Amino acid sequence: MGHILSARRCWPIQSAALLLRADLEKSHGRRVDRSCSQTELICKLMQGIDDETSDEIRLERTDFVLASGLEPIWQANVLHTTILRSLGCTSEALLILEKLELWDNVIDCYKALGQLEKAESLVRRLIEQKPTDSMLFVYLGDITQNTEYYYTAIKLSDDRNARAHRSLGHLLLMRKNYEEAYKHLRRSLELQPIQLGTWFNAGYCAWKLENYKDSTHCYHRCVSFQPDHFEAWNNLSAAYIRCGQKEKAWKLLQEALKFNYEHANVWENFMLLSVDIGNFQQAIISYHRLLDLNKRGADDEVLELLASQVLKREKQLVNDDEIAENVKDKEDLVKLFARISAQHQTLSPKTLRLWAQLKKPRGKLTNETRTEFEKYLQLMEKSFGQANGKQNWSKDESAIINILETAIRLGEDRIELAKFINSPTSVNEASARIRLSLRGVLTRIEKDENSRIPGEKTHARLEFLVSEAKKLLQNVN
């Protein structure tokens, strides 16, 4: 474009380039004044206003005018008014638009000036002159927000006015009348299919009506018109989830992230869906991305689900490739836990226990794995300490089960490490610590036994764990 402007060989080509540049620069604060003055000058020259050049030169300006793609005068004036409005010169823009009889834009100017009564009187005056013009009733409906005028416009146009149906649909959508809104929006799209915003709103109405199949169709049309419309991608994914097609929804969210890499809500949806379909690697990457955006703290529910699923899968896999993939997931998940902990974010006792289990070395304890095993025990102790430090945990059966599971596992692994160390005092010290922790826990459980309400699903598990804890206590006495 710069090369074309510097050549100055053909007036219509240079003018077309200047108008294109003005359109690009209309939102640039430093260049908008230049865009405004250049557009104004081109409009004047096209109309012969304040132009003292000879007729011969004016005739030369028409050379290549069709090939240049130069916009007609009224479109150049609309661009000029757009720039004027961006500069706050709405009154000047209004005068130009009234001459062009672009009533839709005129009404927008009156709205910006807070003079809706003038806009209404103007439209009513025009209706007196053209009582069968359906668009004038649409404008009146836009001003008054009265649905009757839209219905009148539809009747006058013999149900062929796409704008009337669209405006009526949007108004009903704002009033949360989704069924009627959807009907009018779809009729508007039948008459004029190329309406991005209308497809988006129709998709939203279909979603609210739980018509997810139609919702996916509407959002598909949105992304076909504008592939970088990440909100449409996100909503399309959500609609497919409701249709039970989670794999397809997951792929669509990937597309949404290509167009908006910084949107925390899309990353969160992608993370949760990755967990749901079992793609833990992508879930971990998503969690890291949310931490980068400072939009995610320690979400115990997600972390517990990730850790428990990885640990569960570890016991079931037999294929070498799948085992290697799961080991990679474990390592990455441990790094994620470490990063969250390093940011001084508090993890729940259950999450800490799962983190510890992820760090626990597989197989028999050896000199090479002893250090990692000790780190595992430290996390288990931290989990037990946090759970035991909470008030009234002994009155909640779920909390008691969590503490007993941690205490029993911690006790058994302490004994295992002590036997491996095989020093004169290691087993005695481990036994003493186990007795101290288990006696305290069992005492509190027995003390508050009468104040607890037994749960149908938890009581049997609680009784079993109490029995196991007492057996372990007898073994270390």
C-alpha positions in Angstrom: 0.0 0.0 0.0 2.9 2.4 0.8 4.3 1.8 -2.7 1.0 2.6 -4.4 0.6 5.8 -2.3 4.1 6.9 -3.1 3.7 6.3 -6.9 0.8 8.8 -7.4 0.3 7.8 -11.0 -3.4 7.1 -11.0 -5.9 9.2 -9.0 -8.6 6.5 -8.4 -6.1 3.9 -7.4 -4.4 6.3 -5.0 -7.8 7.4 -3.6 -8.9 3.8 -3.1 -5.6 3.0 -1.3 -6.0 6.1 0.9 -9.6 5.0 1.9 -8.3 1.5 2.7 -5.6 2.9 4.9 -8.1 5.3 6.6 -10.3 2.3 7.4 -7.3 0.5 8.9 -6.2 3.5 10.9 -9.5 4.7 12.2 -9.0 3.1 15.5 -5.3 4.2 15.9 -5.2 7.1 18.2 -2.1 8.8 16.6 -3.3 8.4 13.0 -7.0 8.9 13.2 -6.8 12.6 12.6 -5.0 12.1 9.3 -7.5 9.4 8.3 -10.3 11.8 9.0 -8.9 14.7 7.0 -7.8 12.6 4.0 -11.3 10.9 3.9 -13.0 14.2 4.0 -10.9 15.6 1.2 -11.5 12.5 -1.0 -15.3 12.8 -0.4 -15.2 16.5 -1.4 -13.2 15.8 -4.5 -15.5 13.0 -5.6 -18.5 15.4 -5.2 -16.7 18.4 -6.8 -16.8 20.5 -3.6 -14.1 23.1 -3.2 -12.4 21.7 -6.3 -10.9 24.3 -8.5 -9.3 21.9 -11.0 -10.2 22.0 -14.7 -12.8 19.8 -16.3 -10.0 18.1 -18.2 -8.2 17.0 -15.1 -11.4 15.9 -13.5 -12.1 13.7 -16.6 -8.6 12.2 -16.2 -9.5 11.1 -12.7 -12.1 8.7 -14.1 -9.3 6.6 -15.8 -9.3 3.1 -14.3 -12.0 4.1 -11.8 -13.8 0.7 -12.2 -10.6 -1.3 -12.1 -9.3 0.5 -9.1 -12.0 -0.7 -6.8 -12.7 2.8 -5.6 -15.8 2.9 -3.4 -18.8 4.9 -4.4 -19.3 8.3 -2.9 -21.9 7.2 -0.4 -19.7 4.5 1.1 -16.8 6.9 1.3 -19.1 9.2 3.2 -20.1 6.4 5.6 -16.4 5.7 6.3 -15.9 9.5 7.0 -18.9 9.5 9.4 -17.5 6.4 11.2 -14.2 8.2 11.8 -16.0 11.4 12.9 -18.0 9.4 15.5 -14.8 7.7 16.8 -13.4 11.3 17.3 -16.6 12.3 19.2 -17.9 14.5 16.3 -21.3 12.7 16.3 -23.3 15.9 15.3 -21.2 16.4 12.2 -21.6 12.7 11.3 -25.4 13.1 11.8 -25.6 15.9 9.2 -23.9 13.8 6.6 -26.0 10.7 7.3 -29.2 12.6 7.1 -28.3 13.8 3.6 -27.6 10.2 2.6 -30.9 9.1 4.2 -29.1 6.3 6.0 -31.7 6.2 8.7 -30.3 3.2 10.6 -27.0 5.1 11.1 -28.9 8.3 11.9 -30.8 6.6 14.7 -27.4 5.3 16.1 -26.1 8.9 16.2 -29.2 10.1 18.0 -28.8 7.2 20.5 -25.2 8.2 21.0 -26.3 11.8 21.6 -29.0 10.7 24.0 -31.7 12.2 21.8 -34.0 9.3 21.2 -37.1 11.5 21.1 -35.7 13.3 18.0 -35.0 9.9 16.4 -38.6 8.8 17.1 -40.1 12.0 15.7 -37.9 11.7 12.6 -39.0 8.1 12.0 -42.7 8.9 12.6 -42.5 11.8 10.1 -41.0 9.4 7.6 -43.7 6.9 8.2 -46.3 9.6 7.4 -44.6 10.0 4.1 -44.1 6.3 3.4 -46.7 4.4 5.4 -46.0 1.1 3.7 -42.2 1.1 4.2 -41.6 -1.9 6.5 -38.0 -0.8 7.4 -39.3 2.4 9.0 -41.3 0.4 11.4 -38.2 -1.7 12.2 -36.4 1.5 13.1 -39.3 2.6 15.2 -39.2 -0.7 17.0 -35.4 -0.3 17.6 -36.0 3.1 19.2 -39.1 2.3 21.3 -38.3 -1.3 22.1 -41.9 -2.1 21.3 -42.5 -5.5 19.7 -45.7 -4.3 17.9 -43.8 -2.3 15.4 -41.7 -5.3 14.4 -44.9 -7.3 13.9 -46.2 -4.5 11.8 -43.0 -4.5 9.7 -43.3 -8.3 9.2 -46.9 -7.9 8.1 -46.1 -5.1 5.7 -43.3 -7.0 4.1 -45.4 -10.2 3.7 -43.0 -11.9 6.1 -40.0 -11.1 4.0 -38.1 -8.6 6.2 -35.1 -10.4 7.6 -34.1 -7.3 9.6 -37.5 -7.2 11.4 -37.3 -10.8 12.4 -33.7 -10.4 13.6 -34.4 -7.3 15.7 -37.5 -8.9 17.2 -35.5 -12.0 18.0 -32.8 -10.0 19.7 -35.3 -8.1 21.8 -37.1 -11.3 22.9 -33.7 -12.8 23.7 -32.9 -9.9 26.0 -36.3 -10.5 27.6 -35.4 -14.2 28.0 -38.3 -15.4 25.8 -36.0 -17.9 24.2 -38.6 -20.0 22.3 -40.1 -17.0 20.4 -36.7 -15.4 20.0 -35.3 -18.6 18.4 -38.3 -18.8 16.0 -37.8 -15.3 14.8 -34.0 -15.5 14.6 -34.2 -18.7 12.5 -36.8 -17.0 10.1 -34.3 -14.1 9.7 -31.6 -16.6 8.8 -33.8 -18.3 6.3 -34.3 -15.0 4.6 -30.6 -13.9 5.0 -28.3 -16.7 6.0 -25.1 -14.6 6.1 -25.5 -13.1 9.6 -22.8 -14.1 12.1 -24.2 -12.5 15.2 -27.7 -13.9 14.5 -26.4 -17.4 14.1 -24.6 -17.0 17.4 -27.7 -15.8 19.2 -29.8 -18.5 17.6 -27.3 -21.1 19.0 -27.6 -19.6 22.4 -31.4 -19.7 22.3 -31.3 -23.3 21.2 -29.0 -24.1 24.1 -31.3 -22.5 26.6 -34.2 -24.5 25.1 -32.0 -27.7 25.5 -32.1 -28.2 21.7 -28.4 -29.1 21.5 -28.5 -30.5 18.0 -29.8 -27.2 16.6 -27.3 -25.4 18.8 -24.4 -27.2 17.3 -25.7 -26.4 13.8 -25.9 -22.7 14.6 -22.4 -22.6 16.1 -21.0 -24.5 13.2 -22.3 -21.8 10.9 -20.6 -19.2 13.1 -17.2 -20.7 12.8 -17.6 -21.3 9.1 -18.2 -17.5 8.7 -15.4 -16.5 11.2 -12.9 -19.3 11.9 -11.3 -17.3 14.7 -14.5 -16.8 16.7 -13.2 -18.6 19.8 -16.5 -18.1 21.7 -18.4 -19.9 19.1 -15.8 -22.8 19.2 -16.2 -22.9 23.0 -20.0 -22.9 22.9 -19.9 -25.5 20.1 -17.8 -27.7 22.3 -20.2 -27.3 25.2 -23.1 -28.3 23.0 -21.4 -31.4 21.8 -20.7 -32.3 25.5 -24.5 -32.1 26.1 -25.0 -34.4 23.0 -22.6 -36.9 24.6 -19.8 -36.4 22.1 -17.0 -35.5 24.4 -14.1 -36.5 22.1 -15.4 -34.2 19.4 -16.0 -31.4 22.0 -12.4 -31.8 23.2 -11.0 -31.4 19.6 -13.2 -28.3 19.2 -11.8 -26.7 22.3 -8.3 -27.3 20.9 -9.5 -25.2 17.9 -10.8 -22.5 20.2 -7.4 -22.2 22.0 -5.6 -21.7 18.7 -7.5 -18.4 18.3 -7.4 -17.2 21.9 -4.5 -18.7 23.8 -4.9 -16.4 26.8 -8.6 -17.1 27.7 -8.6 -18.8 31.1 -12.2 -20.1 30.9 -11.5 -22.0 27.7 -8.3 -23.5 29.3 -10.3 -24.5 32.3 -13.0 -26.2 30.2 -10.3 -27.9 28.2 -8.6 -29.1 31.3 -11.8 -30.6 32.8 -12.7 -32.2 29.5 -9.2 -33.7 29.2 -9.7 -35.3 32.6 -13.1 -36.5 31.6 -11.9 -38.3 28.5 -8.7 -39.6 30.2 -6.1 -37.4 28.4 -4.2 -36.7 31.6 -1.1 -35.2 29.7 -3.2 -32.5 28.2 -5.0 -31.9 31.5 -1.6 -31.3 33.2 -0.5 -29.0 30.4 -3.8 -27.0 30.8 -3.3 -26.7 34.6 0.2 -25.4 34.0 -1.2 -22.9 31.5 -3.8 -21.7 34.1 -1.0 -21.2 36.6 0.9 -19.1 34.0 -2.2 -17.0 33.6 -2.6 -16.7 37.5 -6.2 -17.9 37.1 -6.0 -21.2 39.0 -5.0 -22.0 42.5 -5.0 -25.4 44.2 -8.1 -27.1 42.9 -8.2 -30.2 45.1 -11.0 -31.8 43.2 -9.2 -31.8 39.9 -5.9 -32.7 41.4 -7.4 -35.6 43.4 -9.2 -36.9 40.3 -6.0 -36.7 38.2 -3.8 -38.4 40.8 -6.3 -41.1 41.7 -6.9 -42.0 38.0 -3.2 -42.1 37.3 -2.6 -44.4 40.3 -5.6 -46.6 39.4 -4.4 -46.9 35.8 -0.9 -47.9 37.1 -2.3 -51.0 38.7 -4.3 -52.1 35.6 -1.8 -51.6 32.7 0.2 -54.5 31.3 1.3 -53.1 27.9 4.9 -51.7 28.0 4.0 -48.6 26.0 1.0 -47.8 28.1 3.1 -48.3 31.3 5.7 -45.9 29.9 3.0 -43.3 29.1 1.6 -43.6 32.6 5.1 -43.2 34.2 5.4 -40.0 32.2 2.0 -38.8 33.4 3.1 -39.5 37.0 6.3 -37.6 36.6 4.5 -34.6 35.1 1.8 -34.7 37.8 4.5 -34.7 40.5 6.0 -31.6 38.9 2.6 -29.9 38.9 2.1 -30.7 42.6 5.5 -29.3 43.3 4.9 -26.1 41.4 1.6 -25.5 43.2 3.2 -26.2 46.6 6.1 -23.9 45.7 3.6 -21.0 45.2 2.6 -21.4 48.8 -0.8 -22.7 48.0 -2.4 -25.0 50.5 -3.4 -28.5 49.4 -6.0 -30.7 51.2 -4.9 -33.6 53.3 -6.3 -36.1 50.8 -4.5 -34.3 47.9 -1.2 -34.4 49.9 -1.7 -38.1 50.4 -2.2 -38.7 46.7 0.9 -36.6 45.9 2.8 -38.8 48.3 1.6 -41.9 46.6 2.7 -40.6 43.3 6.2 -40.0 44.6 6.4 -43.4 46.3 9.0 -45.6 44.5 7.6 -48.7 42.8 8.9 -52.1 43.8 11.1 -53.2 46.7 12.9 -50.6 48.8 16.5 -50.3 47.9 19.4 -47.9 48.6 18.7 -46.1 45.3 15.1 -45.5 46.2 15.5 -44.8 49.9 15.7 -41.0 49.5 12.5 -40.9 47.4 10.8 -43.2 49.9 11.7 -40.8 52.8 10.3 -37.8 50.8 7.1 -39.9 50.3 6.9 -40.4 54.1 7.4 -36.7 54.7 4.4 -35.9 52.5 2.3 -38.6 54.2 3.2 -37.0 57.6 2.2 -33.6 56.3 -1.1 -35.0 55.1 -1.7 -36.7 58.4 -0.8 -33.6 60.4 -3.1 -31.3 58.4 -6.0 -33.7 58.7 -5.5 -34.3 62.4 -5.1 -30.6 63.1 -8.6 -29.8 61.8 -11.4 -29.2 64.3 -14.3 -31.6 64.7 -12.9 -34.1 62.2 -13.8 -36.9 64.7 -17.5 -36.1 64.1 -17.4 -36.6 60.4 -17.1 -40.2 59.2 -15.6 -39.2 55.8 -12.8 -37.2 57.5 -12.2 -40.1 60.0 -11.8 -42.5 57.1 -9.3 -40.2 55.4 -7.2 -39.9 58.6 -7.3 -43.6 59.3 -6.3 -44.5 55.8 -3.4 -42.1 56.0 -2.3 -43.2 59.5 -2.4 -46.9 58.7 -0.5 -46.5 55.4 2.0 -44.2 57.1 2.5 -46.6 60.0 3.1 -49.6 57.7 5.6 -47.7 55.5 7.4 -46.4 58.6 8.0 -50.0 59.8 9.1 -51.0 56.3 11.7 -48.2 56.2 12.8 -48.9 59.8 13.4 -52.6 58.9 15.3 -51.6 55.8 17.6 -49.3 57.8 18.0 -52.2 60.3 19.7 -50.1 63.0 19.3 -50.9 66.8 16.9 -48.0 67.3 15.1 -47.6 64.0 12.3 -50.0 64.6 11.7 -48.9 68.2 11.6 -45.2 67.1 9.2 -46.0 64.3 7.0 -48.1 66.6 6.9 -45.3 69.2 5.8 -42.7 66.5 3.1 -45.1 65.3 1.8 -45.7 68.8 1.6 -42.0 69.5 -0.3 -41.1 66.3 -2.7 -44.1 66.3 -3.6 -43.9 70.0 -4.4 -40.2 69.7 -6.6 -40.8 66.6 -8.5 -43.8 68.1 -9.1 -42.0 71.4 -10.7 -39.0 69.6 -12.8 -41.4 67.5 -14.1 -43.3 70.6 -14.7 -40.0 72.5 -17.0 -38.6 69.8 -18.7 -41.8 68.8 -22.1 -40.9 70.2 -22.1 -37.5 68.5 -21.7 -39.0 65.0 -24.5 -40.0 62.6 -23.5 -43.3 61.0 -23.5 -43.1 57.2 -25.0 -45.9 55.0 -21.9 -46.0 52.7 -19.2 -45.0 55.2 -19.9 -46.8 58.4 -18.8 -50.3 57.3 -15.6 -48.9 55.9 -15.0 -46.9 59.2 -15.4 -50.0 61.3 -13.0 -52.0 59.1 -10.3 -49.2 59.3 -10.7 -48.9 63.1 -10.1 -52.7 63.3 -7.0 -52.5 61.1 -5.6 -49.6 63.1 -6.0 -51.5 66.4 -4.2 -54.5 64.8 -1.3 -52.3 63.7 -1.2 -50.8 67.2 -0.9 -54.3 68.7 1.9 -55.2 66.4 4.0 -52.2 67.4 3.4 -52.6 71.1 
